[in-house]
Amino acid sequence: MGGGTVPRGRGTRTLDIVGDVTVTTVPDPRAGSSAAQGTGRVEAVVPPAAPRRRRRWRVVLGLAVVGLLGAELVLAAPNLKGALTALGGAQPWWIAAAAFAEATSMDLFARMRRRLLAAAGVRVRMRDALAAAYVADAVHLTVPGGAAFSTAYTYRWMRERGAGAAAITWTLVAGGLISTSALAALAVAGSLLVGARSGLPALVLDTVLVVALVAGVHRLRRRPDLPLVAGRRLLLRVNAVLRHPPTRGVDALERLVGQLQSVRPGARDWTAAAAYGVGNWVFDCACLAAAAAAVGTPGLSVPVLLIAYTAGMAASGLSLLPGGIGVVDTVMVLAMVAGGIPAAAALPAVLLYRLISLVAVAAAGWLVVAVQARRTRSSAAVSRPEPGRR
C-alpha cells in the first residue's frame, strides 16, 4: 500500500493505492469550507481490464524471451566454449579490417541520409549526420522498442536542422525504400550465385525475380500514382475487416503522398543515395567476411556469405530483443551450416561480427550521446549569467 498526492482537480486531498485500485478522497461541496477539510466522499477508481491483460502479455512475452535465450544458450553451450577460445586467437589485422569496414558502412549510411535531406532542400554537416547515425543506431540496438525510439530521435534531429514535415517524410520513406531494395539486391545476387551452382531451375527462378523487380521499378516511374491507388484499396479492405468507415485514413494517406510528391529529387540524387545505400550493406557484409577471416572460418564462399548475411539482416525484425539478439546470430550460423561450414567454425565468426557491428557501434553511439550532453551542459553554464550581474 502506498500513498501520495495527485492533482486530480481542485479540492482533491489524498489518494491511496491498494493493489490495482486507486482510492481518491474528494471533499463534499455541501459540507462547507470547514467541513470540507475533514469530510468527503471516497471514490474508488478501478482500471479497466485491458491494462491488466497487457501486463499479463508482457509477463508471458518476457518469460518466452528468457526461455528462448535459455534454450539457445543450452544448445550452443557445446560450441560456445570453443568459439570464445577462437575469439581469443583471432588475427588482429583482420579484426582491424572488420572494424574499418563497419565504420565505413556507418559513414555511407550517414551520407545517404545527408544526400536525401539535400534533395529536399535541407543542408546538414557530414559530422552532424554521422553523429546522428551512431546515436540512432545505438538507440535502435539497445533500447526495447528501439525502432520507434530511433525514428523519433531522427525525426527530432531533422526538425532541429530546419527540415519540414515533407522533407522528413521524404527522407525517412526514401531512405527505407533504398535500404530495403539494396538488401534485396544483395539477397538476389547471393541467390543467383547459388542458383548458378544449383542448376537451371533455380537460376531461371532468380532471373524471373530480377526481371519482375526491374519491371516494377519501371512501372512506378511511369505511374507515380500507383502507391496512392494501392494504398486506397488496401485501406478499403482493412476498414471493411475492422468494420470502420470506408474513407477512414484516406485523407492521411493522401496528405502523406502529397508530401512525398512535393520533393523533386534529380537523377544524381537518386544515383548517389542508391550507391550509398548499397555500399552501407556491402561494407557491413564485408565486416562479417573479415570477422570470419580473423577466426579462420573455412569454406566461406561469396554465395554463402551473401545468403547468411542477408538472411540474418532480414530476420533481425523477428527478434523480441533489441538488435535482433538471438535470432540474427542463429539464422547466420544456420545459413553457414547449410552452406557446408561446421557450426563450431561458423559461431566464432558470427560472434566477432556481432561484437563489432552491434556492441562496438552501440558503445560508440552512447559515447556520442555523452559527449553531446557534456557540450550542452558546458554551453548552458557559459551562457548562464553570474549572480549579481545584469
C-alpha positions in Angstrom: 0.0 0.0 0.0 1.3 3.4 -0.9 0.1 7.0 -0.6 0.7 10.3 -2.3 -0.9 13.4 -3.8 -2.0 13.8 -7.3 -3.6 17.0 -8.8 -6.9 15.4 -9.9 -8.8 18.7 -9.7 -9.3 21.4 -7.1 -10.3 20.1 -3.7 -8.7 16.6 -4.0 -6.7 15.9 -0.9 -5.2 12.4 -0.8 -5.1 9.1 -2.7 -4.1 5.6 -1.6 -3.2 2.8 -4.0 -4.3 -0.6 -2.9 -3.2 -3.1 -5.5 -4.8 -2.0 -8.7 -7.5 0.2 -7.1 -6.9 3.9 -6.7 -8.9 5.4 -3.8 -9.4 9.2 -4.0 -10.9 11.4 -1.3 -12.9 14.3 -2.7 -14.3 16.9 -0.4 -18.1 17.3 -0.3 -19.0 20.8 -1.5 -22.2 20.6 0.5 -20.3 20.4 3.8 -18.9 23.9 3.7 -15.4 25.1 3.8 -14.6 23.9 7.4 -16.2 20.5 7.0 -14.6 20.1 3.6 -11.3 19.9 5.4 -12.2 16.6 7.1 -15.1 15.1 5.3 -15.8 14.0 1.8 -16.8 11.1 -0.3 -14.5 8.3 -1.3 -14.2 7.3 -5.0 -12.6 4.0 -6.0 -11.2 4.0 -9.5 -10.6 0.6 -10.8 -8.6 0.5 -14.0 -10.1 -1.4 -17.0 -9.1 -4.9 -17.7 -7.1 -4.0 -20.8 -4.0 -2.7 -18.9 -4.1 -5.9 -16.8 -4.2 -8.0 -19.9 -1.3 -6.1 -21.4 0.7 -6.6 -18.2 0.0 -10.4 -18.4 1.1 -10.4 -22.1 4.3 -8.6 -21.1 5.0 -11.2 -18.5 4.3 -14.0 -21.0 6.5 -12.4 -23.6 9.2 -11.8 -21.1 9.1 -15.5 -20.0 9.1 -16.5 -23.7 12.2 -14.4 -24.3 14.0 -15.8 -21.3 13.1 -19.3 -22.3 14.2 -18.7 -25.9 17.6 -17.3 -24.8 18.0 -20.1 -22.3 17.3 -22.8 -24.9 19.7 -21.2 -27.3 22.4 -21.0 -24.6 21.9 -24.7 -23.8 22.0 -25.7 -27.4 25.0 -23.5 -28.2 26.9 -24.4 -25.0 28.9 -27.3 -26.6 30.3 -24.9 -29.3 30.3 -21.7 -27.2 33.5 -22.5 -25.3 35.3 -23.3 -28.5 34.0 -20.1 -30.1 35.3 -18.0 -27.2 38.7 -19.8 -27.5 38.7 -19.0 -31.2 38.0 -15.3 -30.5 41.0 -15.2 -28.2 43.2 -16.3 -31.1 41.7 -14.0 -33.7 44.1 -12.2 -36.0 44.4 -8.5 -35.1 44.8 -7.3 -38.6 41.6 -8.9 -39.7 39.8 -7.5 -36.6 41.1 -4.0 -37.6 39.8 -4.6 -41.2 36.4 -5.7 -39.8 36.2 -2.5 -37.7 37.2 -0.4 -40.6 34.5 -2.0 -42.8 31.9 -1.3 -40.2 33.0 2.3 -39.7 32.8 2.8 -43.5 29.3 1.2 -43.5 28.1 3.7 -40.9 29.7 6.6 -42.8 27.9 5.6 -46.1 24.6 5.4 -44.3 25.1 8.9 -42.9 26.0 10.1 -46.4 22.8 8.5 -47.8 20.6 10.3 -45.3 22.5 13.6 -45.9 22.1 13.3 -49.6 18.3 12.7 -49.3 18.0 15.7 -47.0 19.9 17.8 -49.5 17.5 16.7 -52.2 14.7 18.0 -50.1 16.5 21.4 -49.7 17.9 20.8 -46.2 21.7 21.1 -45.8 23.5 19.5 -42.8 27.1 18.9 -42.0 28.6 15.5 -42.5 29.8 15.4 -39.0 26.3 16.0 -37.6 24.8 13.4 -39.9 27.4 10.8 -38.8 26.9 11.5 -35.1 23.1 11.3 -35.6 23.5 7.9 -37.4 25.5 6.5 -34.5 23.1 7.8 -31.8 20.0 6.4 -33.7 21.7 3.1 -34.2 22.7 2.9 -30.5 19.1 3.5 -29.5 17.8 1.0 -32.1 20.2 -1.7 -30.9 20.0 -1.4 -27.2 16.6 0.0 -26.2 13.4 -2.2 -26.1 11.2 -1.0 -28.9 14.3 0.7 -30.3 13.0 1.1 -33.8 10.3 3.5 -32.7 12.6 5.5 -30.4 15.3 5.6 -33.1 12.8 7.0 -35.6 11.6 9.6 -33.1 15.1 10.7 -32.4 15.9 11.0 -36.1 12.7 13.0 -36.6 13.6 15.4 -33.8 17.1 15.7 -35.1 15.9 16.6 -38.6 13.4 19.1 -37.2 16.2 20.8 -35.3 18.1 21.2 -38.6 15.2 23.0 -40.2 13.5 20.2 -42.1 9.8 20.4 -42.5 7.3 17.6 -42.4 7.6 17.0 -46.2 11.4 16.8 -46.1 11.4 14.5 -43.1 8.7 12.2 -44.5 10.6 12.1 -47.8 13.9 11.3 -46.2 12.6 8.5 -44.0 10.5 6.9 -46.6 13.1 7.2 -49.4 15.9 6.0 -47.1 13.8 3.0 -46.0 13.0 2.2 -49.6 16.6 2.4 -50.8 17.9 0.4 -47.9 15.3 -2.4 -48.3 15.9 -2.5 -52.1 19.7 -2.6 -51.6 19.4 -5.5 -49.1 17.1 -7.3 -51.5 19.6 -6.8 -54.3 22.3 -8.4 -52.2 20.0 -11.3 -51.5 19.1 -11.8 -55.1 22.8 -11.7 -56.0 23.6 -14.4 -53.5 20.7 -16.4 -54.7 21.9 -16.1 -58.3 25.3 -17.2 -57.4 23.9 -20.2 -55.5 21.5 -20.9 -58.3 24.3 -20.9 -60.9 25.7 -23.9 -59.0 22.4 -25.5 -58.1 21.2 -26.0 -61.7 19.0 -24.4 -64.3 15.6 -24.3 -62.5 16.9 -22.2 -59.6 18.7 -19.9 -62.0 15.6 -19.4 -64.1 13.6 -18.6 -60.9 16.1 -16.0 -59.8 16.2 -14.4 -63.3 12.4 -14.1 -63.3 12.6 -12.4 -59.9 15.1 -9.9 -61.2 13.0 -9.1 -64.3 9.9 -8.6 -62.1 11.8 -6.2 -59.8 13.1 -4.2 -62.8 9.6 -4.1 -64.4 8.1 -3.0 -61.1 10.5 -0.1 -60.8 9.8 0.9 -64.4 6.1 0.8 -63.8 6.4 3.1 -60.7 8.4 5.6 -62.7 5.7 5.8 -65.4 2.8 5.7 -62.9 3.8 7.6 -59.7 0.2 7.5 -58.5 0.2 3.7 -58.1 1.2 3.8 -54.4 -1.8 6.0 -53.7 -4.2 3.8 -55.7 -2.8 0.6 -54.0 -2.9 2.3 -50.6 -6.6 3.3 -51.1 -7.5 -0.3 -52.0 -5.7 -1.7 -49.0 -7.4 0.8 -46.7 -10.8 -0.2 -48.0 -10.1 -3.8 -47.3 -8.7 -3.1 -43.8 -11.6 -0.8 -42.9 -14.0 -3.5 -44.1 -12.4 -6.1 -42.0 -12.3 -3.9 -38.9 -15.8 -2.5 -39.6 -14.6 1.1 -39.9 -15.9 3.7 -42.3 -14.6 3.1 -45.8 -12.9 6.5 -46.0 -11.1 6.3 -42.7 -7.4 7.0 -43.1 -7.7 8.1 -46.8 -7.1 11.8 -46.0 -4.0 11.0 -44.1 -2.7 8.8 -46.9 -3.4 11.5 -49.5 -1.5 14.0 -47.3 1.4 11.7 -47.0 1.6 11.1 -50.7 1.3 14.8 -51.3 4.2 15.5 -49.0 6.3 12.9 -50.8 5.4 14.4 -54.3 6.4 17.9 -53.1 10.0 16.8 -53.1 11.6 16.5 -56.6 15.0 14.8 -56.4 17.1 14.6 -59.5 18.7 11.6 -61.2 22.0 12.4 -59.4 20.4 12.4 -56.0 18.8 9.0 -56.6 22.0 7.6 -58.0 24.2 8.9 -55.2 21.7 7.8 -52.5 21.4 4.4 -54.0 25.2 4.0 -54.2 25.5 4.9 -50.6 22.7 2.6 -49.6 24.2 -0.4 -51.4 27.7 0.5 -50.0 26.2 0.6 -46.5 25.2 -3.1 -46.8 28.2 -4.2 -48.7 30.7 -2.9 -46.2 28.6 -4.3 -43.3 28.7 -7.7 -45.1 32.5 -7.2 -45.6 32.7 -6.8 -41.8 31.3 -10.3 -41.5 33.7 -11.6 -44.1 36.7 -10.0 -42.2 35.5 -11.4 -38.9 35.3 -14.9 -40.5 38.9 -14.5 -41.8 40.1 -13.3 -38.4 39.0 -16.5 -36.7 39.9 -18.8 -39.6 36.4 -19.9 -40.7 36.9 -22.3 -43.6 34.8 -22.6 -46.7 33.0 -19.2 -46.5 32.4 -18.6 -50.2 30.8 -15.4 -51.6 27.4 -17.0 -52.2 27.3 -18.5 -48.7 28.4 -15.2 -47.2 25.7 -13.2 -49.0 23.0 -15.7 -48.2 24.0 -15.9 -44.5 24.3 -12.1 -44.2 21.0 -11.2 -45.9 19.1 -13.9 -44.1 20.4 -12.6 -40.7 19.5 -9.0 -41.6 16.0 -10.0 -42.8 15.4 -11.9 -39.6 16.5 -9.0 -37.3 13.0 -7.7 -37.2 11.7 -11.0 -35.8 13.5 -10.8 -32.5 11.8 -9.7 -29.4 15.1 -8.3 -28.1 17.0 -5.1 -29.2 19.5 -5.7 -32.0 17.9 -9.0 -33.0 19.9 -10.7 -30.3 19.4 -14.5 -30.5 17.6 -14.5 -33.9 20.2 -12.9 -36.1 23.0 -14.9 -34.7 21.1 -18.2 -35.0 20.0 -17.5 -38.6 23.5 -16.6 -39.7 25.0 -19.7 -38.1 22.3 -22.0 -39.6 22.8 -20.4 -43.1 26.5 -21.1 -42.9 26.0 -24.6 -41.7 23.6 -25.1 -44.6 26.4 -23.9 -46.9 28.8 -26.6 -45.6 30.6 -24.8 -42.8 30.7 -26.6 -39.4 28.8 -24.9 -36.6 31.9 -24.8 -34.5 33.6 -22.7 -37.2 30.7 -20.5 -38.0 29.8 -19.5 -34.5 33.1 -17.6 -33.7 32.8 -15.6 -37.0 29.2 -14.5 -36.1 30.1 -13.7 -32.5 33.0 -11.5 -33.6 30.9 -9.8 -36.3 28.2 -9.0 -33.7 30.7 -7.7 -31.2 31.8 -5.2 -33.8 28.6 -4.3 -35.6 26.3 -4.3 -32.5 28.3 -3.9 -29.3 31.0 -1.5 -30.7 28.6 0.6 -32.7 26.2 0.9 -29.8 29.0 1.9 -27.5 30.2 4.5 -30.0 26.7 5.8 -30.2 26.2 6.2 -26.5 29.7 7.8 -26.3 28.4 10.4 -28.8 25.4 11.0 -26.6 27.6 11.5 -23.5 29.9 14.0 -25.4 26.9 15.9 -26.8 25.3 16.1 -23.3 28.5 17.4 -21.8 28.8 20.0 -24.5 25.2 21.1 -23.9 25.9 21.5 -20.2 29.1 23.4 -20.8 27.3 25.8 -23.3 24.5 26.3 -20.7 27.0 27.1 -18.0 28.8 29.6 -20.2 25.6 31.3 -21.3 24.2 31.5 -17.7 24.8 35.0 -16.2 26.7 35.2 -13.0 24.8 36.2 -9.8 24.7 39.9 -9.2 25.4 40.9 -12.8 22.9 42.2 -15.3 
